[in-house]
Amino acid sequence: IMPRKSRVSLAGVAEHVIQRGNNRQAIFACENDMKVYVTWLKQYSKKYKVAIHAWVLMTNHVHILCSPANHSGISQMMQSLGRMYVMYFNRAYKRSGTLWEGRYRSCLVQSEQYLLELYRYIELNPVRAGMVQDPSEYSWSSYQCNALGKQSDLLTAHPNYLAINQDANNRLADYRKLFAGYVESELIEDIRKATNKGLALGNEQFKFKVEALSGRSVIEGKRGRPIGWKKAVDVS
């Protein structure tokens, strides 16, 4: 059995996190379930010092964009949140066993190039799924906070978000303009691949920097067998 690849997480570097229901099963059966999940997300993000910048709760999965104050914050937050929510869900629906599809998935995000694209990708989820026509119609995402100024004590604005415009009202208006078009399909593929495989989303310089700081590979390896494998087999 291949050992599980341990995650790369760096203090202050934003991460895109996805948590899915096992076999794509629903993890939220009603709005109260979402309220419960958000309550614990608030609690554990504060406890483990993780700043939450954007989120969306879908029927069978969750997206979170966040920055940890230390390398272990996100995994501690997600483990505690996941455990508490499963206990609640199993009790509420008289079921037992697992709810999640294994561990949550995540990728590091280069702020300068990709951060605002991740905001769009996350908050446009309900539109892509055909649940609403405009992201403002969906109340279980951060769009109403980031684009319309709704207050939430779950939200911490990322410096790149604040840099959109110094004036708060103009910032909201400029942010809404980012949603005039859809997220390009190629970018969606890049985001999904990086998150599912635990890679880094950014340019080569960012990836090399992450590898230097963490001592771990965050670039996809080449497909196929390693060079020289045949020779090694022949010798033995």
Residue, then its C-alpha position, 0 to 999 in steps of 0.5 A: i500500500m502506498p503511504r499517504k502523502s502528507r500535506v504541505s501547509l505553510a503559515g500565511v499561505a492561502e489554501h483551497v480546501i474541499q471536503r466531500g461526502n462519501n460517494r457524493q452523498a448529501i452532507f446537508a439535508c436541510e438549512n439547519d445542517m448548514k447552520v451547524y456546520v458554519t457554527w463549528l467552522k467559526q469555532y474551530s477556525k478561531k481556535y486554530k487561528v485560520a483566517i477564512h476568506a471565502w466559502v460555499l456550502m453545497t449539497n454534498h461538498v464544501h469549498i473553503l479558501c483560508s490562510p493558517a497562522n501556522h502549518s498545522g492549523i488547517s488540518q486541526m480545524m478540519q479534523s475537529l470540524g469533521r468529527m463534530y459534524v459527523m457526530y451531529f449528522n449521525r445523531a440527527y438522521k439516526r445513521s452510523g459510519t462515515l460521512w466524508e470521502g476520506r481526508y479533505r483535499s487542499c492546495l496552496v494558492q499563489s495570492e498574486q496570481y490566483l487568489l481572486e480567481l479562487y474567490r470567483y471559482i468558489e462563489l460561482n459554484p451554485v451558478r455552475a450547478g444550476m441552483v441559482q442564476d446569480p451568486s447573490e441569490y445563494s445565501w450559503s456562500s461568502y459572496q453576499c459578504n465579499a460583494l454586497g457587504k453583508q457582515s459575518d464574523l466567520l470572514t477575514a478579508h485577505p490583503n489581496y481582497l482589500a487591495i481591490n480598492q481602498d474605499a469599501n463601497n467601491r471595493l464591493a462594486d469592483y469585486r462584483k465586476l469580477f463576476a461579470g464573466y464565467v471562470e474559464s474552463e482551463l482555470i477550473e481544470d487547473i484548480r481541480k487538479a491542484t486541489n485533488k492532487g495536493l499540488a500548488l496553484g501558482n507559477e514555477q517560482f511560487k512552486f519552487k519557493v514552496e518546495a524550498l520552504s517545505g522540503r516537499s514536492v508540490i509539482e505533478g510528477k511525470r506519468g509512467r515508470p521512473i527512468g532506469w526502472k528496467k535496468a534496475v529490474d534486469v540487474s536483480 
